């Protein structure tokens, strides 16, 4: 759900963000809700988030308007959101970064490659991609 909130902020309030890091996002939230069925804690807050996610549809036609620097990250074996969604969204934003972790799943950030994940983020945050045209 965090990725969808970040994308909405990029579209509605781009001046409030410098850069955005989006991990494991989806074109269609209902697919994510289905993939998470029975795998989440029986917590009312988590269940409400999954319900809200169910109605998310990516506004692909608006993404080209994003001018912020954006980094997308995904594991190539992610079965929760699926790799293709993240790739499609990243390609729709001019200049967006896309980093794919080979054979990693949805758990890459916590269990599989947290150090590498953090290093990529640090590189992204350290780089100033702004070019002044003379």
Buried (B, 14 or more C-beta within 10 A) or exposed (E): BEBBEBBEBBBEEBEEBEBBBBBBBBBBBEBBBEBBEEEEEEEEEEEEBBEBBBEBEBEEEEBEEBEBBBBBBBBEBBEBBBBEBBBBBBEBBEEBBBBBBEEBBBBBBEEBBEEBBEEBBEEBEEEEEEEEEE
